[in-house]
């Protein structure tokens, strides 16, 4: 386990993380600190715990909205896959029909050619 010190609202916190995840954890802490800073600017000093809870709720709200968007995009992708598969199936059916008709026409042309010779 690696250890990282992050700063949120001017306070340092030592945290453990998997090796190689140090920069990621610092980035997350910096982003969270931005939420805390924004709330402090908006509401002033209303208590560290309250600000932290509000920031956490803001982050969860953003996460919830992103999850809804991802779910919608996944549904749209599935719909597009079905549409593509149906189009490919129709194209295969048309190809098979064209092959049969061309084969039939070729056979008739051969019959006419045979009669003419």
C-alpha positions as CSV (number, residue, x, y, z in Angstrom):
1,X,0.0,0.0,0.0
2,X,1.2,3.5,-0.8
3,X,0.5,6.5,1.2
4,X,-0.5,10.0,0.0
5,X,-1.2,13.2,1.8
6,X,-4.0,15.2,0.3
7,X,-5.3,18.6,1.3
8,X,-9.0,19.5,1.6
9,X,-10.1,22.8,2.9
10,X,-6.6,23.6,4.1
11,X,-6.3,20.4,6.1
12,X,-4.0,17.6,5.3
13,X,-5.1,14.0,5.3
14,X,-2.9,11.0,5.0
15,X,-4.5,8.3,2.9
16,X,-3.6,4.8,1.7
17,X,-4.0,3.7,-1.9
18,X,-2.8,1.0,-4.3
19,X,0.7,1.6,-5.8
20,X,0.5,3.7,-8.9
21,X,-2.8,5.4,-7.8
22,X,-1.1,8.2,-5.9
23,X,-1.7,10.9,-8.6
24,X,-5.2,9.8,-9.2
25,X,-6.0,10.0,-5.5
26,X,-4.5,13.5,-5.4
27,X,-6.5,14.6,-8.4
28,X,-9.7,13.3,-6.8
29,X,-8.9,15.2,-3.6
30,X,-8.2,18.3,-5.5
31,X,-11.5,18.1,-7.3
32,X,-13.4,17.5,-4.0
33,X,-11.5,20.5,-2.5
34,X,-12.9,22.6,-5.3
35,X,-16.4,21.6,-4.3
36,X,-15.7,22.5,-0.7
37,X,-14.1,25.8,-1.7
38,X,-17.1,26.7,-3.9
39,X,-19.5,26.0,-1.1
40,X,-17.5,28.0,1.4
41,X,-17.5,30.9,-1.0
42,X,-21.3,30.6,-1.4
43,X,-22.3,30.0,2.2
44,X,-19.4,31.2,4.3
45,X,-18.3,29.4,7.4
46,X,-21.2,27.1,8.3
47,X,-19.1,24.3,9.8
48,X,-16.6,21.9,8.3
49,X,-18.8,18.8,8.7
50,X,-21.8,20.5,7.1
51,X,-19.7,21.8,4.1
52,X,-18.1,18.4,3.6
53,X,-21.5,16.7,3.7
54,X,-22.9,19.3,1.2
55,X,-19.9,18.7,-1.1
56,X,-20.3,15.0,-0.9
57,X,-24.0,15.3,-1.8
58,X,-23.0,17.5,-4.8
59,X,-20.5,14.9,-6.0
60,X,-23.1,12.2,-5.6
61,X,-25.7,14.3,-7.5
62,X,-23.2,14.7,-10.4
63,X,-22.4,11.0,-10.3
64,X,-26.1,10.1,-10.4
65,X,-26.7,12.4,-13.4
66,X,-23.7,10.9,-15.2
67,X,-24.9,7.4,-14.5
68,X,-28.3,8.3,-16.0
69,X,-26.5,9.6,-19.1
70,X,-24.4,6.5,-19.4
71,X,-27.5,4.3,-19.1
72,X,-29.3,6.3,-21.8
73,X,-26.2,6.0,-24.1
74,X,-26.0,2.3,-23.5
75,X,-29.7,2.0,-24.4
76,X,-29.2,4.0,-27.5
77,X,-26.2,1.9,-28.5
78,X,-28.2,-1.3,-28.0
79,X,-31.0,0.2,-30.2
80,X,-28.4,1.1,-32.9
81,X,-27.0,-2.4,-32.7
82,X,-30.4,-3.9,-33.2
83,X,-31.1,-1.6,-36.1
84,X,-27.7,-2.4,-37.7
85,X,-28.3,-6.2,-37.3
86,X,-31.8,-5.9,-38.8
87,X,-30.4,-3.9,-41.8
88,X,-27.6,-6.5,-42.3
89,X,-30.2,-9.3,-42.2
90,X,-32.4,-7.4,-44.8
91,X,-29.3,-6.8,-47.0
92,X,-28.4,-10.5,-46.8
93,X,-32.0,-11.4,-47.8
94,X,-32.0,-9.0,-50.7
95,X,-28.6,-10.4,-51.8
96,X,-29.9,-13.9,-51.7
97,X,-33.0,-12.9,-53.7
98,X,-30.8,-11.1,-56.3
99,X,-28.5,-14.1,-56.6
100,X,-31.5,-16.3,-57.3
101,X,-33.0,-13.9,-59.9
102,X,-29.6,-13.4,-61.6
103,X,-29.1,-17.2,-61.7
104,X,-32.6,-17.6,-63.2
105,X,-31.9,-14.9,-65.8
106,X,-28.5,-16.4,-66.7
107,X,-30.3,-19.8,-67.2
108,X,-32.8,-18.3,-69.5
109,X,-30.1,-16.5,-71.5
110,X,-28.3,-19.8,-71.8
111,X,-31.5,-21.5,-73.0
112,X,-32.0,-18.7,-75.6
113,X,-28.4,-18.9,-76.7
114,X,-28.7,-22.7,-77.1
115,X,-31.9,-22.4,-79.2
116,X,-30.2,-19.8,-81.4
117,X,-27.2,-21.8,-82.2
